[in-house]
Amino acid sequence: MTDSTSRTYPEFDGKVVVVTGGSAGIGRAIASAFAHNGAKVIVAGRNFETASRAVAEIARDTGAQALAVQTDVGVPEQCDALIDAAVKHFGGVDILVNNAAYFALIPLLDVSAEDSLRFLDINFRGPLFCGRALARWATANRRPGVIVNVSSISGARPAPGCGLYSATKAALNSLTKSMALEWSPKRIRVNGVAPGHVDTEGVKEDFKTGRLDYEAMIGAIPARRIAAVSDIADIVLFLASERSRHVAGATVTIDGGESL
């Protein structure tokens, strides 16, 4: 268990944090970072076994209380059920991180109706309805809340084959502003982060298969490296903390200059 005196954000001690897509990659790093700072974490994922393994490892490594909840954020009723489960288990929710996302390379000429719906359901409707569920509960119970939406630099920089992904992330950036505009008066702060390429298993596999050229990518990034998952988690925790108390509707780019 992490000693409270060594925590970067002692104010998270006892806070309840929901992380969608928290079983692996960026989401897992975010959930672990909150747990290391004393928070109780809910890991939401489509695969319950994977989410349960993540929760067991987080609890083992940090001593934090953690809960796995099987959730498809593309189904609005499951977004409501996720917040309900967190409230039932821990008594409330303080922070929501909308990290779950769907990605696939599909040229726009080949897009099907089903493809478009899947991207919209996960990347846009998921954050909308999970955020709505938290905002409704917090408002009804006169509690403050924080939402951090995980977007992408693709929302402002489209690439071949990424049309649907880019469009839904651009929509998420706009949604973040609208959430902040409508919910800030209700004491619910909303911001976002937009990572570039991150050192996750998926990106490593793309380098291995040659779909991404490692040397070319690194050469095009001023910082000369792709992000570590901790780079993203650090900014998410900052945006969820009182240190960013007067930041609203912002989406912070975390890419080492990749999008410049």
C-alpha positions as CSV (number, residue, x, y, z in Angstrom):
1,M,0.0,0.0,0.0
2,T,1.3,3.4,-0.9
3,D,2.0,5.6,2.2
4,S,-0.2,8.7,2.2
5,T,2.8,10.9,2.8
6,S,4.3,9.9,-0.5
7,R,1.3,10.5,-2.6
8,T,1.4,13.1,-5.3
9,Y,-2.3,13.9,-4.9
10,P,-3.3,13.2,-1.3
11,E,-6.7,14.7,-2.0
12,F,-7.7,11.6,-3.9
13,D,-7.6,9.5,-0.7
14,G,-11.0,7.8,-0.4
15,K,-12.3,9.3,-3.6
16,V,-14.3,7.0,-5.9
17,V,-13.0,7.0,-9.5
18,V,-14.7,5.2,-12.5
19,V,-12.4,4.5,-15.5
20,T,-14.0,3.1,-18.6
21,G,-11.8,0.9,-20.8
22,G,-9.6,0.5,-17.6
23,S,-8.5,-3.0,-18.2
24,A,-5.3,-2.3,-20.2
25,G,-3.2,0.4,-21.8
26,I,-3.9,4.0,-21.0
27,G,-7.0,3.2,-18.9
28,R,-5.2,0.7,-16.8
29,A,-2.4,3.2,-16.1
30,I,-5.0,5.8,-15.1
31,A,-6.8,3.5,-12.8
32,S,-3.5,2.4,-11.2
33,A,-2.4,6.0,-10.8
34,F,-5.5,6.9,-8.9
35,A,-5.2,3.8,-6.8
36,H,-1.6,4.7,-5.9
37,N,-3.0,8.0,-4.6
38,G,-5.5,6.4,-2.3
39,A,-8.6,6.4,-4.5
40,K,-11.2,3.6,-4.7
41,V,-11.3,2.6,-8.4
42,I,-13.9,1.0,-10.6
43,V,-12.5,-0.6,-13.8
44,A,-15.2,-0.8,-16.5
45,G,-14.6,-3.1,-19.5
46,R,-16.5,-5.2,-22.0
47,N,-14.6,-8.3,-20.9
48,F,-15.3,-9.0,-17.3
49,E,-12.5,-11.5,-16.8
50,T,-9.9,-9.0,-18.1
51,A,-11.3,-6.2,-16.0
52,S,-11.3,-8.5,-12.9
53,R,-7.6,-9.4,-13.5
54,A,-6.8,-5.7,-13.7
55,V,-8.6,-5.0,-10.5
56,A,-6.9,-7.9,-8.7
57,E,-3.5,-6.6,-9.8
58,I,-4.3,-3.0,-8.9
59,A,-5.5,-4.1,-5.4
60,R,-2.4,-6.2,-4.9
61,D,0.0,-3.5,-6.0
62,T,-1.6,-0.6,-4.2
63,G,-3.8,-1.9,-1.4
64,A,-6.6,0.1,-2.9
65,Q,-10.2,-1.0,-2.9
66,A,-11.2,-1.8,-6.5
67,L,-14.2,-3.2,-8.4
68,A,-14.6,-4.6,-11.9
69,V,-17.9,-3.8,-13.7
70,Q,-18.7,-5.4,-17.1
71,T,-19.8,-2.5,-19.3
72,D,-20.3,-1.8,-23.0
73,V,-20.4,2.0,-23.0
74,G,-22.1,1.9,-26.4
75,V,-25.3,0.9,-24.6
76,P,-26.8,3.9,-22.7
77,E,-28.5,1.6,-20.1
78,Q,-25.1,0.0,-19.3
79,C,-23.7,3.5,-18.7
80,D,-26.4,4.2,-16.1
81,A,-25.8,0.7,-14.6
82,L,-22.1,1.4,-14.3
83,I,-22.6,4.6,-12.2
84,D,-25.3,2.8,-10.2
85,A,-22.9,-0.1,-9.4
86,A,-20.2,2.3,-8.3
87,V,-22.7,4.2,-6.0
88,K,-24.1,0.9,-4.6
89,H,-20.6,-0.5,-3.9
90,F,-18.7,2.6,-2.7
91,G,-21.5,5.0,-1.8
92,G,-20.9,7.6,-4.5
93,V,-18.8,8.6,-7.5
94,D,-16.4,11.6,-7.5
95,I,-14.5,11.2,-10.8
96,L,-15.3,9.7,-14.1
97,V,-12.6,9.1,-16.8
98,N,-14.2,8.3,-20.2
99,N,-11.3,6.3,-21.7
100,A,-13.1,3.5,-23.6
101,A,-12.6,3.8,-27.3
102,Y,-13.0,1.9,-30.6
103,F,-10.4,2.1,-33.3
104,A,-10.1,0.5,-36.7
105,L,-8.6,1.5,-40.0
106,I,-11.4,1.8,-42.5
107,P,-11.2,3.9,-45.7
108,L,-14.3,6.1,-46.0
109,L,-15.2,4.4,-49.3
110,D,-15.5,1.1,-47.4
111,V,-17.4,2.3,-44.4
112,S,-20.6,0.4,-43.6
113,A,-23.6,1.7,-41.6
114,E,-22.6,-0.8,-38.9
115,D,-19.0,0.7,-38.8
116,S,-20.3,4.2,-38.4
117,L,-22.6,3.2,-35.6
118,R,-19.9,1.3,-33.7
119,F,-17.5,4.3,-33.7
120,L,-20.3,6.7,-32.7
121,D,-21.6,4.4,-29.9
122,I,-18.2,3.9,-28.2
123,N,-16.3,7.1,-28.9
124,F,-19.1,9.6,-28.6
125,R,-22.3,8.2,-27.1
126,G,-20.3,6.3,-24.5
127,P,-18.7,9.5,-22.9
128,L,-22.1,11.3,-23.4
129,F,-24.2,8.8,-21.5
130,C,-21.6,7.8,-18.9
131,G,-21.1,11.6,-18.3
132,R,-24.9,12.1,-18.1
133,A,-25.3,9.3,-15.6
134,L,-22.6,10.8,-13.3
135,A,-24.0,14.4,-13.7
136,R,-27.5,13.3,-12.9
137,W,-26.4,11.4,-9.8
138,A,-24.1,14.2,-8.6
139,T,-26.8,16.9,-9.2
140,A,-29.5,14.9,-7.5
141,N,-27.3,14.4,-4.5
142,R,-25.8,17.9,-4.5
143,R,-22.3,16.5,-4.9
144,P,-19.4,18.0,-7.0
145,G,-17.9,15.8,-9.7
146,V,-15.1,15.7,-12.2
147,I,-15.1,14.2,-15.7
148,V,-12.1,13.7,-17.9
149,N,-12.6,12.6,-21.5
150,V,-9.8,10.8,-23.3
151,S,-9.7,12.0,-26.9
152,S,-6.9,11.9,-29.4
153,I,-4.8,14.2,-31.6
154,S,-6.7,12.5,-34.5
155,G,-9.6,14.7,-33.5
156,A,-7.7,17.6,-35.0
157,R,-5.5,15.8,-37.5
158,P,-7.1,13.2,-39.7
159,A,-5.2,10.5,-41.4
160,P,-6.0,8.0,-44.2
161,G,-8.2,5.3,-42.9
162,C,-8.9,7.1,-39.7
163,G,-11.9,9.1,-40.9
164,L,-14.5,7.7,-38.5
165,Y,-12.1,7.7,-35.6
166,S,-11.0,11.3,-36.2
167,A,-14.6,12.5,-36.7
168,T,-15.8,10.9,-33.5
169,K,-12.9,12.2,-31.5
170,A,-13.5,15.7,-32.9
171,A,-17.1,15.3,-31.8
172,L,-15.9,14.3,-28.3
173,N,-13.7,17.5,-28.1
174,S,-16.8,19.5,-28.9
175,L,-18.9,17.5,-26.4
176,T,-16.3,18.2,-23.7
177,K,-16.8,21.9,-24.2
178,S,-20.6,21.6,-24.1
179,M,-20.5,19.4,-21.0
180,A,-18.3,22.0,-19.3
181,L,-20.6,24.8,-20.3
182,E,-23.8,23.2,-19.0
183,W,-22.4,21.4,-16.0
184,S,-19.9,23.7,-14.5
185,P,-22.6,25.7,-12.7
186,K,-23.7,22.4,-11.1
187,R,-20.1,22.0,-9.7
188,I,-19.2,19.3,-12.3
189,R,-15.9,20.1,-14.0
190,V,-15.2,18.6,-17.4
191,N,-12.0,18.6,-19.4
192,G,-10.2,16.2,-21.8
193,V,-6.8,14.9,-22.9
194,A,-5.7,14.3,-26.5
195,P,-2.8,11.8,-26.7
196,G,-0.6,11.2,-29.7
197,H,0.9,7.8,-30.2
198,V,1.3,6.0,-26.8
199,D,3.5,3.0,-25.9
200,T,0.7,0.5,-25.6
201,E,0.5,-3.2,-26.7
202,G,-1.5,-2.2,-29.8
203,V,1.1,0.4,-30.9
204,K,4.0,-2.0,-30.2
205,E,2.2,-4.6,-32.4
206,D,1.9,-2.0,-35.2
207,F,5.6,-1.4,-35.0
208,K,6.3,-5.1,-35.1
209,T,4.1,-5.8,-38.1
210,G,5.4,-2.7,-40.0
211,R,2.0,-0.9,-40.1
212,L,3.8,1.9,-38.3
213,D,7.4,2.9,-39.1
214,Y,9.1,3.4,-35.7
215,E,12.1,5.4,-37.0
216,A,10.0,7.7,-39.2
217,M,7.5,8.4,-36.4
218,I,10.2,9.1,-33.8
219,G,12.0,11.4,-36.3
220,A,8.8,13.4,-36.8
221,I,8.1,13.9,-33.1
222,P,10.1,16.9,-31.6
223,A,10.4,15.1,-28.3
224,R,11.9,12.1,-30.1
225,R,9.7,9.6,-28.3
226,I,6.2,8.4,-28.1
227,A,4.3,8.9,-24.9
228,A,4.4,6.5,-22.0
229,V,1.1,5.6,-20.5
230,S,2.2,7.4,-17.4
231,D,2.5,10.6,-19.4
232,I,-1.3,10.4,-20.0
233,A,-2.2,9.3,-16.5
234,D,-0.2,12.2,-15.0
235,I,-2.3,14.8,-16.9
236,V,-5.6,13.1,-16.2
237,L,-4.8,13.2,-12.5
238,F,-3.9,16.8,-12.7
239,L,-7.2,17.6,-14.5
240,A,-9.1,15.7,-11.9
241,S,-7.4,17.5,-9.0
242,E,-8.0,20.8,-7.3
243,R,-4.8,22.1,-9.0
244,S,-6.8,22.5,-12.2
245,R,-9.9,23.9,-10.3
246,H,-10.4,26.8,-12.8
247,V,-9.9,24.8,-16.0
248,A,-13.1,24.0,-17.8
249,G,-13.8,22.6,-21.3
250,A,-10.1,22.3,-22.2
251,T,-8.7,19.3,-24.1
252,V,-4.9,19.1,-23.3
253,T,-2.7,17.7,-26.1
254,I,-0.1,15.2,-24.9
255,D,2.0,14.2,-27.9
256,G,5.6,15.5,-27.5
257,G,4.9,17.9,-30.4
258,E,3.7,15.1,-32.8
259,S,0.8,17.2,-34.1
260,L,2.8,20.5,-34.6
